[in-house]
Amino acid sequence: MKKRLSFAMAMALAAATLAGCGGSGGSESSAAPQQDAGSPAAEAADSSTAQESAGQGSGTEVAADAFEIMVAYENNPGEAVDLACNHWKEELEKISGGKMTMTLYPSSQMGDKNEVIDMALSGDSIITIGNDSFYADLGVSDFNVTFAPYLIESWEDFDKIHESDWYAEQVSQLEGLGLHLVSNNWHYGVRHLMSAKPVNSIADLKGMKVRTPNSTAESSNFVAQGAVSTPMALSEVYTALQQGTIDAVENPLDVLQANAFYEVVKNLTLTGHTYINASWLYSEDLWNSLTEEQQGWFIQSGEAAAEYFNGIVEEAADKALEDMKAQGVTVQEFDRSGCADATKAFCELPEINGKWSDGLYEKITEILGR
């Protein structure tokens, strides 16, 4: 049964996209600096910090029979995800007294995401990073609601959702597929818009060709705003902007800056249309095989890593904004009066709403207190 489920999941993942974790399926590049969907730039830490943190551990002597967890991700050494994973390794070894350890595999060394998930479902002690859009593509469709444009207005909003009974129900469905979230609340990034022409309101997006990752949720995000959603690999965007094939690109600030889009388009609108949160997946069977103490170590160290990561991301975004301003980028004022209409339009799209539970949008707005 597990092998059949594992194969089915792998096939689903082959067609799925992950915006927010170093790329969107096979169409996204995982090589720096072409990191998509909130992957913080390597500039978040200097090379000496990266070298100091990579593989050093906490100084705690690891037991010969320590329980090992493999950590596989697309991001490259020195990027914020990698630095945070090194921090996680250090914390886990420290609080477990060397009884648990992590081995890190950056840069897709263990294969692509569907291969890593297949390994987890087959019983390997391995974790990888995902987000709500990814979990929706796995089959828990209600997760897609967090990608509705302008629905999430702050990380505090995400906290309200994560702490709700609704979110616990979705996580339970994910566990039913054989996957367990061991660390949540990694603030992967806030997406904004860079464009050839100024964008001061959603009305300005009408008919505009906006590059998006190749996922249903993120493509639909801009369809709902009246734009022409144009999925393509991030590596192709610079030339597409230069040639006028597309009019705009959206991504977190550090990604926009790292890919030098400011060289060909000079308008930046801080839309904040999507907040991307990430979490780490582990085998549900293996999770249940751990002792309560081991689970506690795993969770506690993961929380420390998330806090460390979130600080790096925030610093990277602030620095990227100032760097782009220095390169002559104009930050446009944005009229948010049409945002609620765009949110509702997204939630009414057949490709989105047709897969949701009844009353989902109303339930989420109630959780958010709106």
Number of C-alpha atoms within 10 A of each C-alpha: 6 12 11 9 15 21 17 14 20 21 15 15 22 15 15 23 27 27 29 31 30 28 26 27 24 16 15 23 19 24 15 20 23 22 31 31 30 28 29 31 30 25 18 24 16 11 14 10 12 19 13 12 19 19 17 12 21 19 10 16 12 18 13 8 10 15 15 13 18 16 24 26 27 26 25 22 20 24 24 27 31 26 27 24 27 27 24 26 27 23 24 28 25 21 17 19 16 20 20 21 25 23 15 22 20 20 19 17 12 18 15 17 25 20 18 24 27 21 19 23 26 17 15 16 18 24 27 20 26 22 24 25 28 26 22 20 22 21 15 20 20 23 21 23 23 22 23 25 29 22 24 23 15 13 16 11 15 20 12 14 19 16 11 14 11 16 16 13 11 18 19 16 16 20 17 11 19 22 23 23 21 19 22 19 21 24 23 26 28 28 23 19 22 29 24 18 15 19 24 18 19 21 13 14 22 15 14 20 21 25 29 29 28 24 20 19 28 24 19 24 26 27 21 23 25 19 21 21 23 20 19 17 19 26 19 13 21 19 13 18 21 15 11 13 14 21 22 26 26 27 28 28 30 33 28 29 23 20 19 16 22 23 15 17 22 19 22 29 19 20 24 20 23 25 27 25 22 23 22 22 25 28 26 20 16 17 19 11 11 13 10 11 10 17 14 14 21 25 17 17 21 26 19 16 24 24 14 19 25 19 13 22 27 18 15 24 23 12 16 22 18 13 16 24 15 10 14 13 19 17 18 17 14 14 13 12 10 13 18 12 15 23 22 16 18 23 24 14 14 10 13 18 19 12 14 18 10 11 9 15 21 11 12 19 13 10 17 18 9 7
